[in-house]
Amino acid sequence: MANSTHTQPRARIVTCPSCGGDSVYSPANVYRPFCSERCKQIDLGAWASEDFRMPAEAPPADEPYGDPRLQH
């Protein structure tokens, strides 16, 4: 008779993007990749307040496209 033991894949541990702690990355962790609901909410709040904006160079205010009052 064949040995039919099924092994569960090992849970992958990743770094929580919010707190830097360990987080289980598996379907069992509904907050993945975050370690907890708290960390997920902190990240959502930072996203909603635009803390994750990409830096962009704005033209100086005295350039024609920098100051709307100077656009004709």
C-alpha positions as CSV (number, residue, x, y, z in Angstrom):
1,M,0.0,0.0,0.0
2,A,1.3,3.4,-0.9
3,N,2.1,5.9,1.8
4,S,-0.4,8.8,1.2
5,T,0.6,11.4,3.8
6,H,0.0,14.9,2.6
7,T,2.2,17.6,4.0
8,Q,1.1,21.1,4.4
9,P,3.3,23.6,2.8
10,R,5.3,25.6,5.3
11,A,3.9,29.1,6.0
12,R,6.0,31.8,4.4
13,I,7.1,34.5,6.9
14,V,7.5,38.0,5.4
15,T,8.2,41.4,6.9
16,C,5.2,43.4,7.7
17,P,5.3,46.6,5.6
18,S,3.9,48.7,8.5
19,C,5.7,47.6,11.7
20,G,8.6,45.6,10.3
21,G,7.7,42.5,12.4
22,D,7.1,39.0,11.2
23,S,3.9,38.3,9.2
24,V,2.6,34.9,8.1
25,Y,1.9,35.1,4.4
26,S,-0.8,32.5,3.9
27,P,-4.6,32.3,3.3
28,A,-4.9,31.9,7.1
29,N,-3.7,35.5,7.6
30,V,-6.6,37.6,6.3
31,Y,-4.4,40.8,6.8
32,R,-1.5,39.6,4.7
33,P,1.0,41.0,3.9
34,F,0.4,42.8,7.2
35,C,0.7,41.1,10.6
36,S,-2.5,42.5,12.0
37,E,-5.6,44.6,11.4
38,R,-3.9,47.5,13.1
39,C,-0.9,47.5,10.7
40,K,-3.3,47.2,7.7
41,Q,-5.3,50.2,9.0
42,I,-2.2,52.3,9.6
43,D,-1.1,51.6,6.0
44,L,-4.5,52.4,4.7
45,G,-4.5,55.7,6.6
46,A,-1.1,56.7,5.2
47,W,-2.3,55.8,1.7
48,A,-5.5,57.9,2.1
49,S,-3.6,60.9,3.4
50,E,-1.2,60.6,0.4
51,D,1.9,59.9,2.4
52,F,3.0,57.5,-0.4
53,R,3.2,60.2,-3.1
54,M,6.0,60.0,-5.6
55,P,8.4,63.0,-5.4
56,A,8.1,65.3,-8.4
57,E,10.0,68.4,-9.2
58,A,7.6,71.3,-9.5
59,P,8.7,74.3,-11.6
60,P,9.7,77.4,-9.7
61,A,6.8,79.8,-9.1
62,D,8.3,82.4,-11.3
63,E,8.3,80.1,-14.4
64,P,5.5,80.6,-16.9
65,Y,4.0,77.2,-16.1
66,G,4.6,77.3,-12.4
67,D,2.5,80.3,-11.5
68,P,-1.1,80.2,-12.9
69,R,-1.3,84.1,-12.7
70,L,1.5,84.3,-15.3
71,Q,-0.2,82.0,-17.8
72,H,-1.8,83.9,-20.7
